[in-house]
Amino acid sequence: MASRYANCPPISELLVQRGISSVEEAERFFHPSLKNMHDPFLMPDMDKAVNRLNRAMGSKEKILVFGDYDVDGTTSVALVYKYLQNFYSNIEYYIPTRYDEGYGISIRTIDEAAASGVK
């Protein structure tokens, strides 16, 4: 990698571990833009999720944004929650506790959400 990253072996090594092997890929990694994002509708059933979310907002349903306690889970919850807050107010978030609830969504969490009015 003949660039400013080549002068820093630890960064170069991390980039290569991520599958980034060219200067162009490194530039895209460090300077992301919306035009380089993957189309979220390539994910299976994304259209169903968007339609359900729109229906919930149109019906003024309570929406719960659920995420895990790990870094990507909490970051995702914060991003989705803050984004939806721009358009909708009947929204809450929930991040389970690691030691009491474990990893992932549980029947207990679903039952508690339903009891509070989340569909």
Buried (B, 14 or more C-beta within 10 A) or exposed (E): BEEEBEEEEEBBEEBEEEEBEEBEBBBBBEEEEEEEEEEEEEEEEEEEEEEBBEEBBEEEBEBBBBBBBEEEBBEBBBEBBEEBEEEBEEBBBBBBEEEEBEEEBEEEBEEEBEEEEBE
